[in-house]
Amino acid sequence: MDENAPVPPTVSEPPDAPAPVVEVVEGGEEVGRLPLPRRQRGEVFGMATQLLGAARIRVLCEDNASRMGRITGKMKKKMWIREGDLLIVRPWGFQEGKADILFRYSRTQATYLSRRKLLPGSMDRFGTGEEPSTPEPAH
């Protein structure tokens, strides 16, 4: 492990403490709440890059580390994860290359977080929906 790597603080938080949330408001009316990563517990944003099978997914985390993510038991049957999905992951403390996948944002939710500037720059691929244009070949 790198000696200069920042160590997440070990603040004890009650297990039933609510996750930080952002309220989704449209037209002055609250529509719902979105969970955000609990930084005190070491949770970060991640992007699914490759489906490996057997409830395992290659995840690119916001700290630019590629980890093998494991879909936790309660999520296995509830949510289907595709490549390019925005996730909340918790890296393992004893194996740097692995993490647990805790939550998946829908495309609409990820776009909302992007518009509110709540995503780090490395994870913000949901901007305005404008894809970078590729130059057309000269004839």
Secondary structure as GFF3:
##gff-version 3
##sequence-region A 1 139
A	DSSP	beta_strand	21	26	.	.	.	ID=ss1
A	DSSP	beta_strand	29	35	.	.	.	ID=ss2
A	DSSP	three_ten_helix	39	41	.	.	.	ID=ss3
A	DSSP	beta_strand	44	53	.	.	.	ID=ss4
A	DSSP	beta_strand	56	61	.	.	.	ID=ss5
A	DSSP	beta_strand	66	71	.	.	.	ID=ss6
A	DSSP	three_ten_helix	73	75	.	.	.	ID=ss7
A	DSSP	beta_strand	86	91	.	.	.	ID=ss8
A	DSSP	beta_strand	98	104	.	.	.	ID=ss9
A	DSSP	alpha_helix	107	115	.	.	.	ID=ss10
A	DSSP	three_ten_helix	121	123	.	.	.	ID=ss11
###
